[in-house]
Amino acid sequence: QVQLVESGGGLVQPGGSLRLSCATSRSIFSINTMGWYRQAPGKKRELVAQITMRGSPNVADSVKGRSTISRDNAKNTVILQLNSLKPEDTAVYYCNAFDPFTGNNYWGQGTQVTVSS
């Protein structure tokens, strides 16, 4: 069973920063595009950022310039750094692993990010 273990969510004030981490197994991390999605109440799940096996990032316009996604290959971990947070960034953030060879998607359990004063 594929496991994606997320950490780093919480409550932060507008303008603050958060660092989200997602750890998985070596077998999953090495062949998958890793990414983060988010879902706010009443809205569809949307892509925040993703990074390919070779380290090429793709960042959504909504967070471009305020976020960085990276892979720590030694720890099989993908990291999302979010800066200058806004109330509209409030959502449950989900880690995702996408296998481009099979089309399989794997999801973490989600971590709540709340931006509020």
VORO-223133 format. One record per atom (N, C-alpha, C): x negated, y, z. Coordinates in steps of 0.02 Angstrom, whole numbers, plus 50000, padded with zeros to 5 digits. Layout:
N
XYZ
...
***
This chain:
117
499584994150000
500005000050000
499565006250000
499725010849955
499335016849949
499505021650005
498985024350038
499095029150092
498745035650076
499125041050083
498855047850078
498995051150145
498465052850181
498545055550248
498385063050247
498895066950261
498835074250258
498725077250327
498395082950328
498295086650390
498195094050374
498315098250424
498155105350416
498735110150412
499345107650410
499915112150407
500025115750474
500515120350474
500675123750536
500985130550524
501005134450577
501285141150575
500715146250568
500795150850521
500285155950510
500625162550494
500315167950513
500585174550500
500455176650428
500885180850401
500765183450333
500065186450328
499735184750273
499055187050263
498535182150289
498745177150325
498295172250353
498095166950304
497715161950330
497455156550288
497595149850320
497615144750277
497685137850299
497255133450255
497045127850284
496655122950246
497005116250254
497255113650198
497595107150198
497115101850171
497115096150206
496695090550185
497115084350173
496895080350127
497235074050111
496705068750099
496725063650141
496235058150135
496575051850109
496215048150069
496475041850044
495915036950036
496065031150007
495555026049998
495105027749939
494525024649939
494045025749885
494335023549817
494695018049818
494965015249755
495485019949724
495855023449765
496345028249739
496005034749720
495575037149763
495265043649752
494845043749688
494515038249673
494035038349618
494345038149548
494985036149543
495285035549476
495885040049466
496045043949516
496655047949512
496515055449509
496975058849475
497015066049483
497355067349550
497045071349592
497315072849658
497615079849658
498155080749695
498465087349695
498915088549754
499175094549756
499645096649808
500265099549774
500835097449798
501475100149778
501815103149840
502325107149830
502695109749887
503445110049870
503845109649923
504565110049914
504855114249970
505155119849951
505495124249998
506225122150003
506555123850057
507265121950065
507695124350006
508075119849977
508515121649922
508185122349855
507535120949852
507165121649789
506865115049767
506675114749704
506355108849677
505625108549699
505355102549700
504655101649715
504245104649657
503725108349674
503335111549622
502595110449634
502225110549579
501495109749583
501185116049613
500715114949659
500315120449686
499635120449652
499305114749654
498645114249623
498465106849617
498045105249567
497805098449559
497095098749532
496745093149542
496055092749520
495925085849492
495615085449434
495505079049401
494925075249433
494835069149410
494275064949434
493605068449423
493575072349370
492935075649353
492875082549385
493385084449424
493335090749460
493625096849425
494015095749372
494325101449338
494965103349373
495015109649396
495615111749433
496155114549389
496765114049413
497345117249382
497755120249438
497825126849438
498145130349493
498775134049468
499315133349504
499945136649484
499875144249487
500235147549443
500205154849441
500415157949508
500865154549543
501135157349606
500595158049660
500065154149655
499535154449705
498855156049675
498835157349611
498195158649578
497875164849608
497225164349622
496865169949653
496895169749729
497335165549756
497405164949829
497255157949854
497105153349808
497005146449830
496425143249793
496145138249825
495605134349795
495725127049811
495645122749760
495705115649771
495015112449757
494835107649799
494175104449790
494215097149812
493725093349790
493675086249809
493035085249849
493105081749905
492515079549943
492435072149928
491985070649882
491915063749858
491635059049913
491255061849959
490975057650012
491505055350061
492045059350067
492575057750116
493225055750083
493215055150016
493835053349979
494415057949999
494275064349999
494745069250024
494825074949974
495445077249966
495575083149926
495785088749974
495525094649961
495625100250007
495945106049969
496465108850000
496785114749972
496695120550021
496355125650000
496265131650041
496765136850017
497185139250062
497685144250046
497525150650085
497465156150049
497315162650079
497865167650064
497855173150100
498335178650090
499045175850087
499205171750135
499855168250133
500435173150140
500975171350105
501585175350104
502165171150131
502695174450155
503265170550179
503545165750127
503495167650063
503745163250010
503315157149999
502755156650033
502345150550031
502605145250080
503085147150120
503375142450169
503695136550132
503495130550151
503745124450117
503425118350151
503675112650132
503335106450148
502845104950091
502225103950109
501705102750060
501545095250058
501545092549997
501445085349987
500805084149947
500415079549972
499835077249935
500055072249882
499735072549824
499915068149768
499295065149737
499355058849718
498835055649678
499165053049615
498905054949558
499185052949493
498675048849456
498875042649438
498445038249400
498585039249326
498135042449289
498265043849218
498265037549175
498005032049200
497975025849161
498635021949164
498965022249221
499595018549230
500205023049233
500095029449246
500655034049255
500955033849325
500645030049370
500905029549438
500775035949477
501265037749519
501205043449564
501245040849636
500815043449678
500825041749749
500895048149789
501275047749845
501425053749884
501255052849958
501035058249988
500965058350060
501635059750093
501635059950159
502265060850196
502475068150200
502015072650184
502175079750186
501965083150250
501755089350245
501565093250303
501885100250297
502185102550351
502545108850350
502065114750355
502155119550311
501805125950314
502325131450322
502275135350375
502745140750388
502365147250394
502545152050353
502215158650354
502725163650382
502585165950441
503065170350475
502715174250530
502955180350541
502685184450595
503105183450658
***
